Amino acid sequence: MTYDFDLLVLGSGPGGQKAAIAGAKLGRHVGIVERRHMVGGVCINTGTIPSKTLREAVLYVTGLSQREFYGQSYRLKDEITVADLTARTQHVVGREIDVIRSQLGRNHVQMITGTARFVEPHAVVVAADDGSTERRVTAEKFVIAVGTRPARPSTVDFDGRTVVDSDQILAMDHVPPSMVVVGAGVIGIEYASMFAALGTKVTVVERRDRMLDICDLEVVEALKYQLRDLAVTFRFREAVARVERHDGGTLTILESGKRIPADTVMYSAGRQGVTDELDLEKAGLEADSRGRIKVDDDYRTAVEHLYAVGDVIGFPALAATSMEQGRRAAYHACGEPINTPMNDCQPIGIYTIPEISYVGKNEDELTEDSVPFEVGISRYRELARGAILGDSYGMLKLLVHSDTRQLLGVHVFGTGATELVHIGQTLIGCGGTVDYLVDAVFNYPTLAESYKVAALDAMNKMRAVARMAM
């Protein structure tokens, strides 16, 4: 049978982009379906890029990173408006959309504008954004990369102004004096830290007994201390019974009976796969209750010619991993599978203020697995670069195997954490030991020097144990 495309990608987020470009590089005829106003997907338009740009704008206009030098009252502007924050965001988003369009064009990937739904296993109908026209498109292979949207509890009345989700918060018309953030996951804590830095009085409500349970406990405690210093209040082991809207704002009523007044409530209740409009059953496929699609190690679904990548397949749901998933799916679909498995040593970056990043194992995991390890710590306040930057709270933690001296995990908190972690990622990926870091020479003054300081700390502890055992 002759198809319109060898490979058709549904969604132009990080996973979809890389799948389409990889297929084109392999000489296949590739198309990509996306809504006109969502080129680049959620990542570019409402997720990763806008939120991280907003974070940089917040740091700049509040002068937060300079207060150690110029005093706690230092601010670049006394009255910070939404326009101060969104101008930078709009510039970056526009530039990134242009880059994506250019990349797809250079690689001769045909952009089909609209929303797709399956009508049979090898065919979709793409409806124009305004619903005026429909176009039937066939393909030999498909990559589903439609991403996710914020999950919305059915009991919550979102109005986009006083009760918002993590997409709507980017469209707010003012900086609220007070805010309740429901959910202490990655997205919730990122926004909580940003608005706290702007001077908003933030209260975080979380059903569990801690926040960011994927992170090292010591790092989380350090972040919690910093957020409390920004006047963030935490309500752990609490659940929201209901939210009432009043003329003066909102009243969040907890199941324990507590009442929290605030101008705005932001729900961060996870993400939902955008698969409900795809009519997957007509392609012989189904999604779970969260809209996620199950795939194998090659990102192929239960239907042989259908692949799925990115947030729509679930954890880790990161732009970086989605890109690699898209590339691997396209290679397999084109009959050129990658022989090396997806590396387990993938870094996680959390763009709170201050930021967190880690790679490898944490202390709890190693303890549960009965792996003997030693901890090496370097604190930014001990580094010349830390003093230059005015970062006295940052830290880098190394987890080292006590017997083999292999590096097992790296956990960073503070300025540049998401950049700094990659040194450890490379060493872990190569099976390196702490000896390399002890003997290495790092530029001075840099934050990278923290690796040597932490490595020496771990080595000295292991030597002390060895002396006692003699």
N, C-alpha and C positions, 0 to 999 in steps of 0.2 A: 504494500500500500504506500502511496505517496502522501507525505505529510507536509503541512505548511512549514514546520520547523523540526529540526532534529532534536532540539531541546528548548522547552518553554519554561521560563522561570516565573513564578507567581510571587511578586513582592520584590521591591528594590532596596531593602535594607542591607546591612553588611553581608549577611549570608547570601541573599539573592544576587547582589552585585558581583561578589567573587565567584559564585557559581556560573553566572552568565559570561563573565570575562574569561574564566577558565575554559568553558566550553568553546568560546570563540577562538581562543588561542590554540585549541586543538583542531581547529578547522571546521567546526560544526556551524550550521546555520541556527542562530540562537535568537530568541525573542524574550522580552521581559514585559510583564503586565504590571501596571501601577496606576493609581489615581493621579490626576494631574497635579494636585496640591500636596502629594505625599512622596515625591521623588526623594529617594534616600531613606524612606521608611520612617518608622517611629524614632529610630536612632538619631536621625538628622533633624526631624521636625518637632518632636515633643519629648524626646528622651535624653539620650546620652549627651549629644552636642549642646542643646540648649541649656540643660541643667549644669553641665560642667563650665560652660561659658558664663552662666549666671554666677556660679561660684567665684570665678575669677573677677567678675565685675564687683561682687560683694566685697571681696578682699581688697580690691583697689579703692573703691569709694569710701569704705569704712575706715581704711587705714589700719585695719586690725593687726596686720603683720609688722607694723612699724611702732606699735605702742610701747614695746619694751624700751625703745630709745627716746620717744617723744612724749611719753606719759599716757595713762589710761584714758584720758579725755581726748586724745588726738583723733581727729576725723578729717577726711579730705573735704567733706561737705557736711554741714549741720543738718540740712533737710535733704534726705535722699528720696528721690521719686522713682516710680516704676520706669519712667523714661530714661533715667540714668542707667538702669540695669538692662533694659531691653534693646537699646541702641546697639550695644556690643553684640548681643545675642543675634539680632537680626542680620548684622553684618556677617558674622561667622556662618550662620545657617545659609545665607544666600551664596556665600563663597563655596561652601561645601556642595551645595546642589549643583552649582556650575561645574565643579570638578567631576562630580559623578556623571553628569550629562556628557561631559567631554570624554571621559573614559569609555563610557558605553558607545558613544559615537565613533571614537577612534578604532574601536574593536568591532565595529559594524554589527552591534547588537541592536535589533529593532525594538524600539519602545512602542508598546501598545497601551494607549491611555484608556483607563476604565477599571471596572471591577469584574473579575472572572468568577464563573461558576461552572462546575462540570456538568456536562449533559450526557457524556458517555466516557468510558475509560481513556480514550485518546483524544477527546475533544472538550473544549470549553467554549462558553459564550461570554464575550466581553461586552458588558454594558457601559456605554458612555457615562461620564460623571453626571450629566444632566438627564440621563435616561432616555435621550432622544433616539439613539440608535443602538443596535446590537450587532456584534460581529462574531461569527463562528470561526474558531481557530483550532487546528489540529496539530499534534506533535507526537513524535515517537516516544520521547521521555519528558517527564515533568520534574521540576524541583519546586516544592511548596515551601515558601519562605515568607509567609504572610504576617509573621510576628504576633504580637499580643497587644492587648489594651488593658487599662486598669480594671481589676475586678471590682464590681460594685455590689455591696450587700443590698438585697432587695428591700430591706427595711429602712434604708437610708434615702432621704429625698435630696438628691444633688441638684443644686440650682446654679452651679458655676460661679457663684459670687461669695456666699457665706459658707456653703458646704460644698467642698470641691474634692476632686481626685488629683492624682499626681500629674495628669495632663493639663487639667483646667487651671492649676495653680500658676502656670506660666502665663496665663492670660489675665491675671488679676490687674485691676486698675489702680491699686494703691498698696502700700506696704502696711499690713494690718498691725495695730498696736499689740494685739494679743492673738494667740493661735493655739488650738489643740491639734496635735498630730496623733492620729489613731494608727498604731502599728509602729514597732521599733525595729523593722527590717532595714535593709540597705537604703531604699528610697526614702522611707520615713525619716531616718536619722540624718540622711544627707540634707533634706529640706529643713529639718528642725535646726540643724547647725547653721545653715545659711541665714534663716530668718532671725535666729538668735543673735547672729553677728550684726544684723541690721538694727537690732534693738527691740525686736518683737519679743514679748513675754511668751515663751513657749512652754506648753505642758505636753509631755509625751505619755500616752496611755498604751500599755502593752499587757496582753493577757498572760504572757510567759513571765518567768522570774528574772530575765535578763534580756539585754538587747544584743543584736549581732552575734547570735550563738554559733555562727560559723567561724568566728574570729578567736584568736588567743585571748584568754581571760584577762591577763595582765594588761594587754593593749586596750581592751574594752574598758577596763577600769580607768586607765589613763585618759581615754576619750571622755568617759563619763565625768571625770573630775574637771576637764576643760569646759565641757558643756554646762556643768553646774556653775562654773565661774562666769559663764555668759547668761546666768539666771534661768537656765532650763530646769524645769521641775519634772521628775519622773514618777509615774504611777504604775509600778509593776504589779503583776498578779491582779490586774483590774480589767474589767470588760465594760464596754459601753452598752447601756440599756437602750438609750435613745438620745437623739439630738433635737432640741427644740429651737425653732427660729423665732426671734423677737425683733422688735423695731431697733433695739440697741445692739443687736448681734445674735449670738447663739448661746444656748445653755446645754452643756453636755452632761447628761445624767448617767453616772456609773451604776453598775449592778450593786455595788456596795452602798449606794445611797449618796455618794459624794456628788456635788454639783460644781461644774467648772464653767464660769462665764468666759466668753472669748468672742472676738470679732469674727474669726474664721475657724472652721474645722476642716482639716485635711485628712482624708482617709487614704491610707496606704495598706490595702488589704490584698496584696499580691497582684498577679497578672492573669489574664484570661486569653487563651489562644483565639485568634480571629479566624476561626474555621467555620463558624455557623452559616456564613453566606456562600461557602464553596460547594455545597451539595455533594459532599464527599461520597455519600452512599451510591451515587450514580457512577462513581469510578471504582466502586467496590471497596471503599475505605471508610473507617470511622474514627472519630476522636473521642477522648475521654471527657469526663464531666467538666474539666478545666479547659477544654478545647485543644488539648495537646495530642500529638500524633506519635505513635510508637515506631521506632526505627531500629535497624540492626547496626552493627559496627561500621557498615559502609553508608549509613544514612538512608538505606532503602526501606520502604514501608512494607506492609503485608502484600501490597500490589507491586509486582516486580518492576514495572516501568515508572513507578512513582517514588520520588525521594522527598525527604523533608529535612530542613535544617533551621538552626537559629532558635529563637525563643519559643517557637511553636512546638519544639520537641522537649522543652523543659530544661532542667538544670544542665549547665550553669547559667544559661541565658545571658551571656555576655557578648558584646559586639565583637571582641577579639576572637573568642572561640567560634562564634557564628561564621566569621570570615573563613576560618580554616575548615569548618564543616562544609561550607558551600563549595570550596575548592575541591575537597575530597569527594563530595557527592557528584560533582560534575565530571571529575576524572573517572569515577566508577561507571557513571552513566554512559560515558563515551568509550568504555572498554579499555581504559588505561588506569587501572587501580594503583594506588600508592602502596608500596610494599611495607613501609614502616607504619606501625600503629600510631594512633593519636597519642601524643605525649601526655602522660598523666601529670607532668610537672608544669601546670598552667597557673600563672599568677592571678590573683584576685585583687582588684583595686576598688576601694571604697572612698568616694570623694566627699567625705565629711570635712569639717573644719575643726581641727587639723585632719589630714587624710591618713588612711590606713592601707597597707598592702601586705600581702603575704603569699608565700609559695611553699609547697611541701607540707609536712606534718606539723601538728601543734602538740603541746605537751600532753594534753588529755589523750589524744590518739596514740601517742607513743607509750604512755603509761598503760592504757588498755591492752596494747599489743605486747606488753612486757619487753619493750625495747630499752636497753640501758642507754641513757643519754646525759649529756652535760649541757648546761646553758651558758652562753657567753653574751654579755650585754654591753652595749656602748650607748652613752647618753649624749645628746647633741650639746648639752651645756659643757661637756668636756672637750669639745672640738672647736678649733678656731673658726671653722666655717659656720658652726652653730651660733657662735657669738656674733659673727659678722651679719648673719641673717636675723638675729634677734629671736632665735628659736631655742628656748631653754628647756622645753618640755619633751622634745622629740627623743626617740630611742630606736635602737635596732637590736633585735634579739636573734641569736643563732642557736639552733638545736643541733648538737653534734653527737654522733654515735660514740659511746664511751670506749668501745673496743677497736672499731675499724677507723674511727675519726672522720667518717664520712659526714658530709653536711646533709642533714635530714629536713631542715625547715628554716625559713627566714621570715621574721615578722617585723614590720617597720611601722612606726607611728611618727608623724610629723611632716615637716616640709619635704617635698620631693619623694615621699614614700613610694608612689607608684612608678617613679623612674628608677629609684635606687634598688628596688626589689629584683630587677633583671640581672644584676650581677650574681646574686644568689641563685636565680633560676638557671643561669648558664652552668654554674658550678655543680648544682644538683643534677642537671640533665646529663652532664659529662661524668657523673659518679665521682666528683672531686672530693678531696678531704680538706679539713681545716688547715692543714699544713700549708696548702697553697696560699691561703689568705694571710697566714702568719709571715710567710716569706715574701709576699708580693709588695711592690712599691706603688703607692697610690699618690696621685697629685695632691699637693698641699697648698692652700687649705681647701678641702672638699668634704662633702658629706660622705662620699665613698670611702673615705678614710675610716669611717665607723666600722667597716668590715674587719679591718686589721685590728682595731681596738677590741672589738667583740671576740675575734678569733683568739687573741692573746689572753683575754679573760677566760675563755673556755679552756684553752690549753693549760693555763696556770692552775685551774681547778682540777683538771685531770692529773697533772703532775703531783698536786698535793695528795690526791687519793692514792696514786702510785707509791709515793713515799711512805704513806701510812701502811701500805700492804707489804712493804719490804720486811 
